[in-house]
């Protein structure tokens, strides 16, 4: 009898032990499944403004707006930075290349052109400038590595404002729709339809505002290699409506339109980054 009880107790203990192991394994599996690997630490550099409209502070405004978008997405490991890194990266690159530039000039003066064309800056993988750096090219590793070490970041997100424009563009969909509807009224709605149709056909809707062209790239800090880049163009404006003698809206670009353009550029950059991360084209 005692032997049977002992065997029963041993069997129960074995079942409980196995159950505990299964439960622990399940918990470990859930824990592993529920934990997403963190993306590498990134730091956002202040945008460089290569336009003649630097008094608009587009680089600051765009950097601030993009930082907010990246933080709100919750997908970027920005090391809890609440601000972008306020430093002129192009100036840093120029300072890094200043001595080689002087050495190159001295070599040319002595007739030694090989010293210039055999320098690292003339290799096929070296970017000739920050604004033109493409995927696979190298941007001053000494500078990028220093920034990465200072910011404790593996990657630098850097952008260049290439162009800013102001203009007026037609709302083609609206204008074509009004023209089509006006033609129908003229043809099938009698005399009054002809009058109203003519007014509709003469109506015009346009927008006046800003357009911004920007390049964005991600640079691996340790090596200076550009691993991702995109060109983004967005425009936004205020509407003007002209219907016969009646008009509404201004033909002058407004601060509101400028803010809206900054917002659209930031949204597009963030979307492109998130799309490529989701498609596993980034940080692999």
C-alpha positions as CSV (number, residue, x, y, z in Angstrom):
1,X,0.0,0.0,0.0
2,X,2.8,2.4,1.0
3,X,4.6,1.5,-2.2
4,X,1.5,2.4,-4.3
5,X,1.1,5.7,-2.5
6,X,4.8,6.5,-3.1
7,X,4.5,5.7,-6.8
8,X,1.4,7.9,-7.0
9,X,3.2,10.8,-5.3
10,X,6.2,10.4,-7.6
11,X,3.9,10.3,-10.7
12,X,2.1,13.5,-9.4
13,X,5.4,15.2,-8.8
14,X,6.6,14.3,-12.3
15,X,3.4,15.7,-13.9
16,X,3.7,18.9,-11.9
17,X,7.3,19.3,-12.8
18,X,6.6,18.7,-16.5
19,X,3.7,21.2,-16.3
20,X,5.9,23.8,-14.7
21,X,8.6,23.3,-17.5
22,X,5.9,23.6,-20.2
23,X,4.6,26.7,-18.6
24,X,8.0,28.2,-18.3
25,X,8.8,27.3,-21.9
26,X,5.5,28.9,-23.0
27,X,6.3,32.0,-21.0
28,X,9.7,32.2,-22.5
29,X,8.2,31.8,-26.0
30,X,5.7,34.5,-25.4
31,X,8.4,36.7,-24.0
32,X,10.6,36.2,-27.1
33,X,7.7,36.7,-29.5
34,X,6.6,39.9,-27.7
35,X,10.0,41.5,-27.7
36,X,10.9,43.2,-30.9
37,X,14.6,43.8,-31.5
38,X,15.5,47.5,-31.0
39,X,16.6,49.4,-34.1
40,X,20.1,50.9,-34.0
41,X,20.5,54.2,-32.1
42,X,20.1,57.1,-34.5
43,X,20.7,60.9,-34.1
44,X,19.1,63.5,-36.3
45,X,21.5,66.2,-37.6
46,X,20.3,69.7,-38.3
47,X,19.3,70.0,-42.0
48,X,21.8,71.9,-44.2
49,X,20.2,74.7,-46.3
50,X,21.9,74.9,-49.7
51,X,19.4,77.5,-51.0
52,X,19.7,81.3,-51.2
53,X,16.7,81.6,-48.8
54,X,18.5,80.8,-45.5
55,X,16.7,83.7,-43.8
56,X,13.5,81.6,-43.9
57,X,15.1,79.2,-41.3
58,X,13.9,76.2,-43.3
59,X,16.6,74.0,-42.0
60,X,15.7,74.6,-38.3
61,X,11.9,74.4,-39.0
62,X,12.3,71.1,-41.0
63,X,14.7,69.6,-38.4
64,X,12.3,70.4,-35.5
65,X,9.3,69.1,-37.4
66,X,10.9,65.9,-38.5
67,X,12.2,65.2,-35.0
68,X,8.6,65.4,-33.7
69,X,7.4,63.0,-36.4
70,X,10.1,60.5,-35.7
71,X,9.5,60.5,-32.0
72,X,5.7,60.2,-32.5
73,X,6.1,57.2,-34.7
74,X,7.7,55.2,-31.9
75,X,9.8,53.3,-34.4
76,X,13.1,55.1,-34.0
77,X,15.7,54.6,-31.3
78,X,16.7,58.2,-30.9
79,X,18.4,57.7,-27.5
80,X,15.6,59.8,-25.9
81,X,16.9,62.9,-27.7
82,X,14.2,65.6,-27.7
83,X,16.2,67.8,-30.0
84,X,18.2,67.4,-33.2
85,X,21.9,67.9,-33.1
86,X,22.5,71.6,-33.9
87,X,25.7,71.5,-35.9
88,X,26.6,72.4,-39.5
89,X,27.8,69.1,-40.8
90,X,29.0,70.6,-44.1
91,X,31.2,73.0,-42.1
92,X,32.6,70.0,-40.2
93,X,33.3,68.2,-43.4
94,X,35.0,71.3,-44.9
95,X,37.2,71.6,-41.8
96,X,38.1,67.9,-42.0
97,X,39.1,68.3,-45.7
98,X,40.9,71.7,-45.3
99,X,44.4,70.3,-44.8
100,X,44.1,67.9,-47.7
101,X,42.9,70.8,-49.8
102,X,46.0,72.8,-48.9
103,X,48.2,69.9,-49.6
104,X,46.5,69.4,-53.0
105,X,47.1,73.0,-53.9
106,X,50.7,72.8,-52.9
107,X,51.2,69.6,-55.0
108,X,49.6,71.3,-58.1
109,X,51.8,74.3,-57.8
110,X,54.8,71.9,-57.9
111,X,53.3,70.1,-60.9
112,X,52.4,66.9,-59.0
113,X,48.9,66.2,-60.2
114,X,49.1,62.5,-59.2
115,X,49.1,63.5,-55.6
116,X,45.7,65.1,-56.0
117,X,44.0,62.4,-58.1
118,X,45.4,59.5,-56.1
119,X,44.1,61.0,-52.8
120,X,41.2,59.2,-51.0
121,X,38.8,62.0,-51.8
122,X,39.0,61.0,-55.5
123,X,38.1,57.4,-55.0
124,X,35.0,56.1,-56.7
125,X,33.4,55.4,-53.3
126,X,34.0,58.9,-51.9
127,X,31.1,61.4,-52.0
128,X,32.3,64.6,-53.6
129,X,30.0,66.6,-51.3
130,X,27.5,65.9,-48.5
131,X,24.6,67.2,-50.7
132,X,25.3,64.8,-53.5
133,X,26.2,61.7,-51.4
134,X,24.4,58.6,-52.6
135,X,23.9,55.1,-51.2
136,X,27.2,53.2,-51.0
137,X,29.4,56.3,-51.0
138,X,31.6,57.3,-48.1
139,X,31.3,60.7,-46.3
140,X,34.4,61.6,-44.2
141,X,34.5,58.7,-41.7
142,X,36.6,60.7,-39.3
143,X,33.9,63.3,-38.9
144,X,30.9,60.8,-38.8
145,X,32.7,58.5,-36.3
146,X,33.4,61.5,-34.0
147,X,29.8,62.6,-34.1
148,X,28.6,59.0,-33.5
149,X,30.9,58.7,-30.5
150,X,29.8,62.0,-29.1
151,X,26.1,61.2,-29.5
152,X,26.4,57.5,-28.7
153,X,24.7,56.8,-32.0
154,X,25.3,54.2,-34.7
155,X,23.6,56.1,-37.5
156,X,23.2,59.8,-38.5
157,X,20.1,61.0,-40.1
158,X,21.1,64.0,-42.3
159,X,19.2,66.1,-44.8
160,X,19.9,68.9,-47.3
161,X,17.3,71.5,-48.4
162,X,18.1,71.6,-52.1
163,X,15.6,74.2,-53.3
164,X,12.7,76.4,-52.2
165,X,10.3,77.9,-54.6
166,X,7.1,80.0,-54.7
167,X,4.5,79.9,-57.4
168,X,0.9,79.4,-58.5
169,X,-0.6,76.2,-59.8
170,X,-4.0,75.3,-61.2
171,X,-6.4,72.9,-59.6
172,X,-6.9,70.9,-62.8
173,X,-9.4,68.4,-61.3
174,X,-11.7,71.2,-60.1
175,X,-11.4,73.3,-63.3
176,X,-12.0,70.3,-65.6
177,X,-15.0,69.2,-63.6
178,X,-16.6,72.7,-63.7
179,X,-15.9,73.0,-67.4
180,X,-17.6,69.6,-68.0
181,X,-20.6,70.4,-65.9
182,X,-21.0,73.8,-67.5
183,X,-20.9,72.3,-71.0
184,X,-23.7,69.8,-70.0
185,X,-25.9,72.7,-68.6
186,X,-25.3,74.7,-71.8
187,X,-26.4,71.7,-74.0
188,X,-29.3,70.3,-72.1
189,X,-30.7,72.9,-69.6
190,X,-32.2,75.6,-71.8
191,X,-31.5,79.3,-71.7
192,X,-30.9,79.5,-68.0
193,X,-28.7,76.4,-68.1
194,X,-26.6,78.2,-70.8
195,X,-26.1,81.2,-68.6
196,X,-25.2,79.2,-65.5
197,X,-23.1,76.8,-67.6
198,X,-21.1,79.7,-69.1
199,X,-20.4,81.0,-65.6
200,X,-19.3,77.6,-64.4
201,X,-17.0,77.2,-67.4
202,X,-15.3,80.6,-66.7
203,X,-14.6,79.6,-63.0
204,X,-11.0,78.9,-62.0
205,X,-9.5,77.5,-58.9
206,X,-5.7,77.8,-58.2
207,X,-3.3,77.7,-55.3
208,X,-0.4,80.0,-54.5
209,X,2.3,78.6,-52.1
210,X,5.7,77.1,-51.6
211,X,7.5,74.0,-52.9
212,X,10.4,72.4,-51.0
213,X,12.9,69.9,-52.5
214,X,15.0,68.0,-49.9
215,X,17.4,65.1,-49.8
216,X,17.6,62.9,-46.8
217,X,20.2,60.2,-46.1
218,X,21.2,57.9,-43.3
219,X,24.9,57.5,-42.7
220,X,26.6,54.7,-40.7
221,X,28.7,56.7,-38.2
222,X,31.6,54.2,-37.8
223,X,32.4,54.1,-41.5
224,X,30.8,57.2,-43.1
225,X,28.9,55.0,-45.5
226,X,25.5,56.3,-46.8
227,X,23.1,53.3,-46.4
228,X,19.8,55.1,-47.4
229,X,18.8,58.2,-49.2
230,X,15.6,59.7,-50.7
231,X,14.7,62.8,-52.5
232,X,11.4,64.4,-51.4
233,X,9.4,67.2,-53.0
234,X,6.2,68.6,-51.6
235,X,4.2,71.8,-52.2
236,X,1.3,73.4,-50.4
237,X,-0.6,76.7,-50.8
238,X,-3.7,78.8,-50.2
239,X,-6.6,78.5,-52.6
240,X,-8.1,81.2,-54.8
241,X,-11.4,80.9,-56.4
242,X,-12.6,83.0,-59.3
243,X,-16.2,82.6,-60.6
244,X,-17.2,85.3,-63.1
245,X,-16.9,88.6,-61.2
246,X,-16.6,86.9,-57.8
247,X,-13.2,86.1,-56.3
248,X,-12.1,84.6,-53.0
249,X,-8.7,84.1,-51.6
250,X,-5.3,85.8,-52.0
251,X,-2.7,85.3,-54.7
252,X,0.1,86.0,-52.2
253,X,1.9,83.1,-50.5
254,X,1.3,83.0,-46.8
255,X,3.2,81.9,-43.7
256,X,0.4,79.3,-43.3
257,X,1.3,77.8,-46.7
258,X,5.0,77.7,-45.7
259,X,4.2,75.9,-42.5
260,X,2.0,73.4,-44.4
261,X,4.8,72.7,-46.8
262,X,7.2,72.0,-44.0
263,X,4.6,69.6,-42.5
264,X,4.1,67.7,-45.7
265,X,7.9,67.3,-46.3
266,X,8.3,66.0,-42.8
267,X,5.4,63.6,-43.2
268,X,6.8,62.3,-46.5
269,X,10.3,61.7,-45.1
270,X,8.9,59.9,-42.1
271,X,6.6,57.7,-44.3
272,X,9.5,56.8,-46.6
273,X,11.6,55.8,-43.7
274,X,8.9,53.7,-42.0
275,X,8.0,52.0,-45.3
276,X,11.6,51.0,-46.0
277,X,12.0,49.8,-42.4
278,X,8.8,47.7,-42.8
279,X,10.1,46.3,-46.1
280,X,13.4,45.4,-44.4
281,X,15.4,47.7,-46.6
282,X,16.9,49.6,-43.7
283,X,18.8,48.6,-40.6
284,X,19.3,45.0,-41.7
